Amino acid sequence: VFRSSGHSTGLAGAPKTSWPELVGLTAGEAEKKVKEDFPRAEIQVVPPNHFVTTDYRTSRVRIHVDSSGKVERPLRTG
């Protein structure tokens, strides 16, 4: 598998692991795109100023949103 900027490409159809292009979209729009790329993703929408656990799960994608519900940082698995 070749990796470039956190994206999996090429061999064996490896799933994508980050989505920097989704910053600025709504949480719903971002979730839809992640599910298109990574159907087994467990999505968690994280509101501003909320704490999250530090455990790492390859199937989890957290969507950190601002007060208007827009994605505020690049999404990645973990």
N, CA, C and O atoms as a CHARMM CRD file, in Angstrom:
* protein
*
  312
    1    1 VAL  N      0.85600  -1.18000   0.00000 PROA 1      0.00000
    2    1 VAL  CA     0.00000   0.00000   0.00000 PROA 1      0.00000
    3    1 VAL  C      0.88800   1.22500   0.00000 PROA 1      0.00000
    4    1 VAL  O      1.83300   1.31400   0.78400 PROA 1      0.00000
    5    2 PHE  N      0.59500   2.15200  -0.86000 PROA 2      0.00000
    6    2 PHE  CA     1.31500   3.42000  -0.90300 PROA 2      0.00000
    7    2 PHE  C      0.54200   4.44800  -0.11600 PROA 2      0.00000
    8    2 PHE  O     -0.68400   4.50700  -0.21200 PROA 2      0.00000
    9    3 ARG  N      1.23800   5.26400   0.66500 PROA 3      0.00000
   10    3 ARG  CA     0.57700   6.30400   1.44700 PROA 3      0.00000
   11    3 ARG  C      1.13900   7.66000   1.04600 PROA 3      0.00000
   12    3 ARG  O      2.34400   7.83900   0.86900 PROA 3      0.00000
   13    4 SER  N      0.23000   8.59400   0.91000 PROA 4      0.00000
   14    4 SER  CA     0.60400   9.95900   0.57100 PROA 4      0.00000
   15    4 SER  C     -0.33100  10.89300   1.30500 PROA 4      0.00000
   16    4 SER  O     -1.54500  10.81900   1.11500 PROA 4      0.00000
   17    5 SER  N      0.19300  11.76100   2.13000 PROA 5      0.00000
   18    5 SER  CA    -0.61900  12.71400   2.89500 PROA 5      0.00000
   19    5 SER  C     -1.71500  12.02500   3.69600 PROA 5      0.00000
   20    5 SER  O     -2.81900  12.55500   3.82100 PROA 5      0.00000
   21    6 GLY  N     -1.41500  10.83900   4.24300 PROA 6      0.00000
   22    6 GLY  CA    -2.38600  10.15900   5.07900 PROA 6      0.00000
   23    6 GLY  C     -3.46500   9.40900   4.32400 PROA 6      0.00000
   24    6 GLY  O     -4.38800   8.87300   4.93800 PROA 6      0.00000
   25    7 HSD  N     -3.36900   9.36000   3.01500 PROA 7      0.00000
   26    7 HSD  CA    -4.37900   8.65700   2.22400 PROA 7      0.00000
   27    7 HSD  C     -3.81400   7.32400   1.77000 PROA 7      0.00000
   28    7 HSD  O     -2.67200   7.26000   1.31500 PROA 7      0.00000
   29    8 SER  N     -4.58600   6.27300   1.88300 PROA 8      0.00000
   30    8 SER  CA    -4.19700   4.98300   1.34200 PROA 8      0.00000
   31    8 SER  C     -4.59700   4.94500  -0.12200 PROA 8      0.00000
   32    8 SER  O     -5.68200   5.39100  -0.49700 PROA 8      0.00000
   33    9 THR  N     -3.72900   4.42100  -0.92300 PROA 9      0.00000
   34    9 THR  CA    -4.03100   4.33500  -2.34600 PROA 9      0.00000
   35    9 THR  C     -3.57200   3.00200  -2.89100 PROA 9      0.00000
   36    9 THR  O     -2.74700   2.31600  -2.28900 PROA 9      0.00000
   37   10 GLY  N     -4.10800   2.65200  -4.01600 PROA 10     0.00000
   38   10 GLY  CA    -3.57600   1.55600  -4.77500 PROA 10     0.00000
   39   10 GLY  C     -3.92200   0.16800  -4.29700 PROA 10     0.00000
   40   10 GLY  O     -5.09000  -0.22000  -4.30500 PROA 10     0.00000
   41   11 LEU  N     -2.93200  -0.57800  -3.88300 PROA 11     0.00000
   42   11 LEU  CA    -3.00600  -2.00500  -3.67700 PROA 11     0.00000
   43   11 LEU  C     -4.14600  -2.47300  -2.78800 PROA 11     0.00000
   44   11 LEU  O     -4.41700  -1.89000  -1.73800 PROA 11     0.00000
   45   12 ALA  N     -4.79100  -3.50800  -3.21700 PROA 12     0.00000
   46   12 ALA  CA    -5.82000  -4.22700  -2.46300 PROA 12     0.00000
   47   12 ALA  C     -6.98600  -3.36500  -1.99800 PROA 12     0.00000
   48   12 ALA  O     -7.69800  -3.75700  -1.07300 PROA 12     0.00000
   49   13 GLY  N     -7.20000  -2.22100  -2.59900 PROA 13     0.00000
   50   13 GLY  CA    -8.33700  -1.38200  -2.24400 PROA 13     0.00000
   51   13 GLY  C     -8.35000  -0.95000  -0.79100 PROA 13     0.00000
   52   13 GLY  O     -9.41100  -0.89300  -0.16900 PROA 13     0.00000
   53   14 ALA  N     -7.18800  -0.64600  -0.24600 PROA 14     0.00000
   54   14 ALA  CA    -7.09300  -0.23000   1.15900 PROA 14     0.00000
   55   14 ALA  C     -7.98700   0.98100   1.40100 PROA 14     0.00000
   56   14 ALA  O     -8.06100   1.87300   0.55600 PROA 14     0.00000
   57   15 PRO  N     -8.66800   1.02200   2.55100 PROA 15     0.00000
   58   15 PRO  CA    -9.56500   2.14800   2.82500 PROA 15     0.00000
   59   15 PRO  C     -8.80600   3.44300   3.06100 PROA 15     0.00000
   60   15 PRO  O     -7.65800   3.44200   3.50400 PROA 15     0.00000
   61   16 LYS  N     -9.45500   4.51400   2.76500 PROA 16     0.00000
   62   16 LYS  CA    -8.91300   5.84100   3.01600 PROA 16     0.00000
   63   16 LYS  C     -8.86700   6.05200   4.52700 PROA 16     0.00000
   64   16 LYS  O     -9.74200   5.56300   5.24100 PROA 16     0.00000
   65   17 THR  N     -7.85800   6.77400   5.02700 PROA 17     0.00000
   66   17 THR  CA    -7.70500   6.96000   6.46900 PROA 17     0.00000
   67   17 THR  C     -7.78100   8.40800   6.92500 PROA 17     0.00000
   68   17 THR  O     -7.77600   8.65900   8.13000 PROA 17     0.00000
   69   18 SER  N     -7.85100   9.36500   6.01900 PROA 18     0.00000
   70   18 SER  CA    -8.00200  10.76900   6.41200 PROA 18     0.00000
   71   18 SER  C     -8.75500  11.53700   5.33400 PROA 18     0.00000
   72   18 SER  O     -8.73600  11.17700   4.15700 PROA 18     0.00000
   73   19 TRP  N     -9.42200  12.61100   5.77000 PROA 19     0.00000
   74   19 TRP  CA   -10.28300  13.39800   4.89200 PROA 19     0.00000
   75   19 TRP  C    -10.08600  14.89200   5.14600 PROA 19     0.00000
   76   19 TRP  O    -11.00100  15.53800   5.65700 PROA 19     0.00000
   77   20 PRO  N     -8.93500  15.46300   4.81100 PROA 20     0.00000
   78   20 PRO  CA    -8.71200  16.89300   5.04100 PROA 20     0.00000
   79   20 PRO  C     -9.61600  17.77500   4.18400 PROA 20     0.00000
   80   20 PRO  O     -9.86900  18.92900   4.53100 PROA 20     0.00000
   81   21 GLU  N    -10.09600  17.24400   3.08400 PROA 21     0.00000
   82   21 GLU  CA   -10.93700  18.01700   2.16800 PROA 21     0.00000
   83   21 GLU  C    -12.33500  18.29100   2.71800 PROA 21     0.00000
   84   21 GLU  O    -13.08800  19.05500   2.11500 PROA 21     0.00000
   85   22 LEU  N    -12.69500  17.68600   3.84200 PROA 22     0.00000
   86   22 LEU  CA   -14.04300  17.86100   4.39400 PROA 22     0.00000
   87   22 LEU  C    -14.15900  19.02200   5.37600 PROA 22     0.00000
   88   22 LEU  O    -15.26200  19.33100   5.82900 PROA 22     0.00000
   89   23 VAL  N    -13.05700  19.66500   5.71100 PROA 23     0.00000
   90   23 VAL  CA   -13.10300  20.82000   6.61700 PROA 23     0.00000
   91   23 VAL  C    -14.00600  21.88700   6.00600 PROA 23     0.00000
   92   23 VAL  O    -13.86100  22.23700   4.83400 PROA 23     0.00000
   93   24 GLY  N    -14.93800  22.40200   6.80900 PROA 24     0.00000
   94   24 GLY  CA   -15.86500  23.43400   6.35700 PROA 24     0.00000
   95   24 GLY  C    -17.23500  22.91200   5.95500 PROA 24     0.00000
   96   24 GLY  O    -18.18500  23.68800   5.85100 PROA 24     0.00000
   97   25 LEU  N    -17.35200  21.59700   5.72700 PROA 25     0.00000
   98   25 LEU  CA   -18.65700  21.01400   5.40600 PROA 25     0.00000
   99   25 LEU  C    -19.45300  20.80000   6.69000 PROA 25     0.00000
  100   25 LEU  O    -18.90200  20.89200   7.78700 PROA 25     0.00000
  101   26 THR  N    -20.74100  20.51700   6.55500 PROA 26     0.00000
  102   26 THR  CA   -21.53400  20.17800   7.73600 PROA 26     0.00000
  103   26 THR  C    -21.17200  18.75900   8.17700 PROA 26     0.00000
  104   26 THR  O    -20.60800  17.98400   7.40400 PROA 26     0.00000
  105   27 ALA  N    -21.50100  18.43100   9.42400 PROA 27     0.00000
  106   27 ALA  CA   -21.22700  17.08900   9.93300 PROA 27     0.00000
  107   27 ALA  C    -21.93400  16.03500   9.09100 PROA 27     0.00000
  108   27 ALA  O    -21.36100  14.98100   8.81600 PROA 27     0.00000
  109   28 GLY  N    -23.16400  16.30200   8.68100 PROA 28     0.00000
  110   28 GLY  CA   -23.91400  15.35300   7.86000 PROA 28     0.00000
  111   28 GLY  C    -23.27000  15.11100   6.51200 PROA 28     0.00000
  112   28 GLY  O    -23.19500  13.97300   6.04700 PROA 28     0.00000
  113   29 GLU  N    -22.80200  16.18400   5.88100 PROA 29     0.00000
  114   29 GLU  CA   -22.12700  16.04500   4.58700 PROA 29     0.00000
  115   29 GLU  C    -20.83800  15.24500   4.74100 PROA 29     0.00000
  116   29 GLU  O    -20.52400  14.38300   3.92100 PROA 29     0.00000
  117   30 ALA  N    -20.09700  15.54600   5.80500 PROA 30     0.00000
  118   30 ALA  CA   -18.83700  14.84400   6.05100 PROA 30     0.00000
  119   30 ALA  C    -19.08000  13.36400   6.32800 PROA 30     0.00000
  120   30 ALA  O    -18.36300  12.50600   5.81300 PROA 30     0.00000
  121   31 GLU  N    -20.08500  13.06600   7.13600 PROA 31     0.00000
  122   31 GLU  CA   -20.39600  11.66900   7.45100 PROA 31     0.00000
  123   31 GLU  C    -20.74800  10.89300   6.18600 PROA 31     0.00000
  124   31 GLU  O    -20.30700   9.75700   6.01200 PROA 31     0.00000
  125   32 LYS  N    -21.52700  11.48800   5.31700 PROA 32     0.00000
  126   32 LYS  CA   -21.91600  10.82900   4.06900 PROA 32     0.00000
  127   32 LYS  C    -20.68300  10.49200   3.22900 PROA 32     0.00000
  128   32 LYS  O    -20.58000   9.38800   2.69600 PROA 32     0.00000
  129   33 LYS  N    -19.75700  11.43100   3.11000 PROA 33     0.00000
  130   33 LYS  CA   -18.55300  11.21000   2.31100 PROA 33     0.00000
  131   33 LYS  C    -17.66600  10.13500   2.93400 PROA 33     0.00000
  132   33 LYS  O    -17.14500   9.27300   2.22500 PROA 33     0.00000
  133   34 VAL  N    -17.49300  10.18100   4.25100 PROA 34     0.00000
  134   34 VAL  CA   -16.68100   9.16100   4.91800 PROA 34     0.00000
  135   34 VAL  C    -17.28200   7.78000   4.68500 PROA 34     0.00000
  136   34 VAL  O    -16.55300   6.83500   4.38200 PROA 34     0.00000
  137   35 LYS  N    -18.59600   7.64800   4.82100 PROA 35     0.00000
  138   35 LYS  CA   -19.26000   6.35400   4.62400 PROA 35     0.00000
  139   35 LYS  C    -19.12700   5.85400   3.18200 PROA 35     0.00000
  140   35 LYS  O    -19.09200   4.64600   2.94800 PROA 35     0.00000
  141   36 GLU  N    -19.05300   6.77300   2.22000 PROA 36     0.00000
  142   36 GLU  CA   -18.82300   6.36800   0.82800 PROA 36     0.00000
  143   36 GLU  C    -17.43700   5.74500   0.68100 PROA 36     0.00000
  144   36 GLU  O    -17.26600   4.74500  -0.01600 PROA 36     0.00000
  145   37 ASP  N    -16.45300   6.34800   1.34400 PROA 37     0.00000
  146   37 ASP  CA   -15.06500   5.89000   1.24400 PROA 37     0.00000
  147   37 ASP  C    -14.75200   4.72700   2.17400 PROA 37     0.00000
  148   37 ASP  O    -13.89600   3.89700   1.86700 PROA 37     0.00000
  149   38 PHE  N    -15.44800   4.66200   3.32300 PROA 38     0.00000
  150   38 PHE  CA   -15.11900   3.71300   4.38700 PROA 38     0.00000
  151   38 PHE  C    -16.42200   3.26000   5.04900 PROA 38     0.00000
  152   38 PHE  O    -16.74800   3.70700   6.14900 PROA 38     0.00000
  153   39 PRO  N    -17.17300   2.36500   4.37500 PROA 39     0.00000
  154   39 PRO  CA   -18.51800   1.99200   4.82700 PROA 39     0.00000
  155   39 PRO  C    -18.60800   1.46200   6.25600 PROA 39     0.00000
  156   39 PRO  O    -19.64300   1.63900   6.89800 PROA 39     0.00000
  157   40 ARG  N    -17.57400   0.82700   6.77000 PROA 40     0.00000
  158   40 ARG  CA   -17.64600   0.27800   8.12400 PROA 40     0.00000
  159   40 ARG  C    -17.23700   1.28600   9.20200 PROA 40     0.00000
  160   40 ARG  O    -17.12000   0.92100  10.37200 PROA 40     0.00000
  161   41 ALA  N    -17.02200   2.52200   8.83100 PROA 41     0.00000
  162   41 ALA  CA   -16.60600   3.54400   9.79900 PROA 41     0.00000
  163   41 ALA  C    -17.66400   3.74900  10.87000 PROA 41     0.00000
  164   41 ALA  O    -18.86200   3.78900  10.58700 PROA 41     0.00000
  165   42 GLU  N    -17.20000   3.87700  12.10300 PROA 42     0.00000
  166   42 GLU  CA   -18.05900   4.24200  13.23000 PROA 42     0.00000
  167   42 GLU  C    -17.87100   5.74200  13.43000 PROA 42     0.00000
  168   42 GLU  O    -16.81700   6.18100  13.89000 PROA 42     0.00000
  169   43 ILE  N    -18.87700   6.51800  13.09100 PROA 43     0.00000
  170   43 ILE  CA   -18.78800   7.97500  13.11900 PROA 43     0.00000
  171   43 ILE  C    -19.17600   8.50900  14.49200 PROA 43     0.00000
  172   43 ILE  O    -20.17200   8.08100  15.07700 PROA 43     0.00000
  173   44 GLN  N    -18.38200   9.44700  14.99800 PROA 44     0.00000
  174   44 GLN  CA   -18.71400  10.17100  16.22800 PROA 44     0.00000
  175   44 GLN  C    -18.61300  11.65700  15.92500 PROA 44     0.00000
  176   44 GLN  O    -17.55500  12.13900  15.52000 PROA 44     0.00000
  177   45 VAL  N    -19.70200  12.38400  16.11800 PROA 45     0.00000
  178   45 VAL  CA   -19.67500  13.83700  15.95700 PROA 45     0.00000
  179   45 VAL  C    -19.33400  14.42700  17.32000 PROA 45     0.00000
  180   45 VAL  O    -20.00100  14.14300  18.31500 PROA 45     0.00000
  181   46 VAL  N    -18.28600  15.25200  17.35500 PROA 46     0.00000
  182   46 VAL  CA   -17.80000  15.82600  18.60400 PROA 46     0.00000
  183   46 VAL  C    -18.06000  17.33100  18.60100 PROA 46     0.00000
  184   46 VAL  O    -17.46200  18.06000  17.80800 PROA 46     0.00000
  185   47 PRO  N    -18.94800  17.80400  19.47900 PROA 47     0.00000
  186   47 PRO  CA   -19.23500  19.24000  19.57700 PROA 47     0.00000
  187   47 PRO  C    -18.04700  19.99600  20.18400 PROA 47     0.00000
  188   47 PRO  O    -17.13800  19.37900  20.74000 PROA 47     0.00000
  189   48 PRO  N    -18.05300  21.32600  20.07800 PROA 48     0.00000
  190   48 PRO  CA   -16.97100  22.12600  20.66100 PROA 48     0.00000
  191   48 PRO  C    -16.84600  21.87600  22.16500 PROA 48     0.00000
  192   48 PRO  O    -17.84100  21.66500  22.85900 PROA 48     0.00000
  193   49 ASN  N    -15.62000  21.90300  22.64500 PROA 49     0.00000
  194   49 ASN  CA   -15.29700  21.79600  24.07600 PROA 49     0.00000
  195   49 ASN  C    -15.71600  20.48300  24.72000 PROA 49     0.00000
  196   49 ASN  O    -15.91100  20.43200  25.93400 PROA 49     0.00000
  197   50 HSD  N    -15.85700  19.42700  23.94000 PROA 50     0.00000
  198   50 HSD  CA   -16.17900  18.11300  24.50500 PROA 50     0.00000
  199   50 HSD  C    -14.91800  17.25500  24.55100 PROA 50     0.00000
  200   50 HSD  O    -14.09400  17.28600  23.63700 PROA 50     0.00000
  201   51 PHE  N    -14.78600  16.50300  25.61200 PROA 51     0.00000
  202   51 PHE  CA   -13.65400  15.60600  25.76400 PROA 51     0.00000
  203   51 PHE  C    -13.94100  14.28700  25.05100 PROA 51     0.00000
  204   51 PHE  O    -15.09200  13.87100  24.91900 PROA 51     0.00000
  205   52 VAL  N    -12.87000  13.64000  24.59500 PROA 52     0.00000
  206   52 VAL  CA   -12.98800  12.33000  23.96200 PROA 52     0.00000
  207   52 VAL  C    -11.97100  11.38800  24.59900 PROA 52     0.00000
  208   52 VAL  O    -10.98000  11.83400  25.17700 PROA 52     0.00000
  209   53 THR  N    -12.21700  10.10600  24.49400 PROA 53     0.00000
  210   53 THR  CA   -11.27300   9.12500  25.01400 PROA 53     0.00000
  211   53 THR  C    -10.02700   9.10100  24.13800 PROA 53     0.00000
  212   53 THR  O    -10.06200   9.54100  22.98800 PROA 53     0.00000
  213   54 THR  N     -8.93000   8.58900  24.68200 PROA 54     0.00000
  214   54 THR  CA    -7.67700   8.56100  23.92900 PROA 54     0.00000
  215   54 THR  C     -7.37800   7.19300  23.32300 PROA 54     0.00000
  216   54 THR  O     -6.32400   7.00100  22.71600 PROA 54     0.00000
  217   55 ASP  N     -8.29900   6.24200  23.48300 PROA 55     0.00000
  218   55 ASP  CA    -8.07700   4.93400  22.87600 PROA 55     0.00000
  219   55 ASP  C     -8.12500   5.05400  21.35900 PROA 55     0.00000
  220   55 ASP  O     -8.79900   5.92900  20.81600 PROA 55     0.00000
  221   56 TYR  N     -7.40600   4.16700  20.68200 PROA 56     0.00000
  222   56 TYR  CA    -7.33000   4.19700  19.22400 PROA 56     0.00000
  223   56 TYR  C     -8.13200   3.03600  18.65300 PROA 56     0.00000
  224   56 TYR  O     -7.92500   1.88200  19.02800 PROA 56     0.00000
  225   57 ARG  N     -9.04900   3.35100  17.74200 PROA 57     0.00000
  226   57 ARG  CA    -9.83300   2.31700  17.05100 PROA 57     0.00000
  227   57 ARG  C     -9.78400   2.60200  15.55700 PROA 57     0.00000
  228   57 ARG  O    -10.16400   3.68500  15.11200 PROA 57     0.00000
  229   58 THR  N     -9.32500   1.64700  14.80100 PROA 58     0.00000
  230   58 THR  CA    -9.15300   1.84800  13.36000 PROA 58     0.00000
  231   58 THR  C    -10.46000   2.05800  12.62100 PROA 58     0.00000
  232   58 THR  O    -10.46100   2.57800  11.50500 PROA 58     0.00000
  233   59 SER  N    -11.57900   1.66100  13.22700 PROA 59     0.00000
  234   59 SER  CA   -12.87000   1.82400  12.55700 PROA 59     0.00000
  235   59 SER  C    -13.57400   3.13400  12.93000 PROA 59     0.00000
  236   59 SER  O    -14.62500   3.44600  12.37000 PROA 59     0.00000
  237   60 ARG  N    -13.01100   3.89800  13.86100 PROA 60     0.00000
  238   60 ARG  CA   -13.67200   5.12200  14.32800 PROA 60     0.00000
  239   60 ARG  C    -13.16500   6.34600  13.56500 PROA 60     0.00000
  240   60 ARG  O    -11.97100   6.49100  13.30300 PROA 60     0.00000
  241   61 VAL  N    -14.11000   7.22000  13.21900 PROA 61     0.00000
  242   61 VAL  CA   -13.78300   8.52600  12.64400 PROA 61     0.00000
  243   61 VAL  C    -14.55500   9.56000  13.44400 PROA 61     0.00000
  244   61 VAL  O    -15.78400   9.52700  13.49800 PROA 61     0.00000
  245   62 ARG  N    -13.83000  10.47200  14.06100 PROA 62     0.00000
  246   62 ARG  CA   -14.47300  11.54700  14.82000 PROA 62     0.00000
  247   62 ARG  C    -14.58000  12.78000  13.94200 PROA 62     0.00000
  248   62 ARG  O    -13.63700  13.15700  13.24600 PROA 62     0.00000
  249   63 ILE  N    -15.75900  13.40200  13.99200 PROA 63     0.00000
  250   63 ILE  CA   -15.99800  14.63500  13.24900 PROA 63     0.00000
  251   63 ILE  C    -16.10100  15.75600  14.27500 PROA 63     0.00000
  252   63 ILE  O    -17.13000  15.91000  14.93400 PROA 63     0.00000
  253   64 HSD  N    -15.03300  16.53600  14.40800 PROA 64     0.00000
  254   64 HSD  CA   -15.02300  17.66900  15.33500 PROA 64     0.00000
  255   64 HSD  C    -15.66400  18.86000  14.63200 PROA 64     0.00000
  256   64 HSD  O    -15.20800  19.29300  13.57400 PROA 64     0.00000
  257   65 VAL  N    -16.73300  19.38100  15.23900 PROA 65     0.00000
  258   65 VAL  CA   -17.46200  20.48800  14.62400 PROA 65     0.00000
  259   65 VAL  C    -17.36300  21.74900  15.47500 PROA 65     0.00000
  260   65 VAL  O    -17.12700  21.68700  16.68200 PROA 65     0.00000
  261   66 ASP  N    -17.54900  22.89400  14.82000 PROA 66     0.00000
  262   66 ASP  CA   -17.58400  24.17000  15.53000 PROA 66     0.00000
  263   66 ASP  C    -19.01800  24.45700  15.97600 PROA 66     0.00000
  264   66 ASP  O    -19.90500  23.62000  15.80700 PROA 66     0.00000
  265   67 SER  N    -19.23600  25.63000  16.54000 PROA 67     0.00000
  266   67 SER  CA   -20.56000  25.96400  17.08400 PROA 67     0.00000
  267   67 SER  C    -21.64700  26.05500  16.01700 PROA 67     0.00000
  268   67 SER  O    -22.83300  26.01300  16.34300 PROA 67     0.00000
  269   68 SER  N    -21.26100  26.18000  14.74900 PROA 68     0.00000
  270   68 SER  CA   -22.25800  26.22100  13.67700 PROA 68     0.00000
  271   68 SER  C    -22.45300  24.85200  13.01900 PROA 68     0.00000
  272   68 SER  O    -23.18700  24.73700  12.03700 PROA 68     0.00000
  273   69 GLY  N    -21.79900  23.81000  13.55600 PROA 69     0.00000
  274   69 GLY  CA   -21.97000  22.46300  13.02000 PROA 69     0.00000
  275   69 GLY  C    -21.09600  22.13300  11.83100 PROA 69     0.00000
  276   69 GLY  O    -21.31500  21.12900  11.15300 PROA 69     0.00000
  277   70 LYS  N    -20.09300  22.98500  11.57000 PROA 70     0.00000
  278   70 LYS  CA   -19.17700  22.75000  10.44600 PROA 70     0.00000
  279   70 LYS  C    -17.92300  22.02500  10.93100 PROA 70     0.00000
  280   70 LYS  O    -17.45800  22.24900  12.04800 PROA 70     0.00000
  281   71 VAL  N    -17.38700  21.16100  10.08500 PROA 71     0.00000
  282   71 VAL  CA   -16.16700  20.42200  10.40300 PROA 71     0.00000
  283   71 VAL  C    -15.02900  21.42300  10.59200 PROA 71     0.00000
  284   71 VAL  O    -14.77900  22.26300   9.72700 PROA 71     0.00000
  285   72 GLU  N    -14.33800  21.32500  11.74200 PROA 72     0.00000
  286   72 GLU  CA   -13.30200  22.31100  12.04300 PROA 72     0.00000
  287   72 GLU  C    -11.87700  21.78900  11.93700 PROA 72     0.00000
  288   72 GLU  O    -10.93200  22.57700  11.98400 PROA 72     0.00000
  289   73 ARG  N    -11.69900  20.48300  11.79400 PROA 73     0.00000
  290   73 ARG  CA   -10.34500  19.94900  11.62500 PROA 73     0.00000
  291   73 ARG  C    -10.40100  18.71400  10.73700 PROA 73     0.00000
  292   73 ARG  O    -11.44900  18.07800  10.62500 PROA 73     0.00000
  293   74 PRO  N     -9.28400  18.36900  10.10400 PROA 74     0.00000
  294   74 PRO  CA    -9.29000  17.20600   9.21800 PROA 74     0.00000
  295   74 PRO  C     -9.70900  15.93000   9.94700 PROA 74     0.00000
  296   74 PRO  O     -9.31100  15.69500  11.08800 PROA 74     0.00000
  297   75 LEU  N    -10.50400  15.12700   9.28600 PROA 75     0.00000
  298   75 LEU  CA   -10.95300  13.85600   9.84300 PROA 75     0.00000
  299   75 LEU  C     -9.90000  12.79800   9.58200 PROA 75     0.00000
  300   75 LEU  O     -9.19600  12.83600   8.57300 PROA 75     0.00000
  301   76 ARG  N     -9.80200  11.83900  10.51900 PROA 76     0.00000
  302   76 ARG  CA    -8.91800  10.70000  10.33300 PROA 76     0.00000
  303   76 ARG  C     -9.43000   9.53400  11.16500 PROA 76     0.00000
  304   76 ARG  O    -10.20800   9.71800  12.10100 PROA 76     0.00000
  305   77 THR  N     -8.99200   8.35300  10.81700 PROA 77     0.00000
  306   77 THR  CA    -9.38600   7.18800  11.60200 PROA 77     0.00000
  307   77 THR  C     -8.66700   7.21700  12.93700 PROA 77     0.00000
  308   77 THR  O     -7.60800   7.83000  13.07500 PROA 77     0.00000
  309   78 GLY  N     -9.25100   6.55100  13.91200 PROA 78     0.00000
  310   78 GLY  CA    -8.61300   6.47400  15.22100 PROA 78     0.00000
  311   78 GLY  C     -9.60300   6.61600  16.29200 PROA 78     0.00000
  312   78 GLY  O     -9.24800   6.57600  17.47000 PROA 78     0.00000
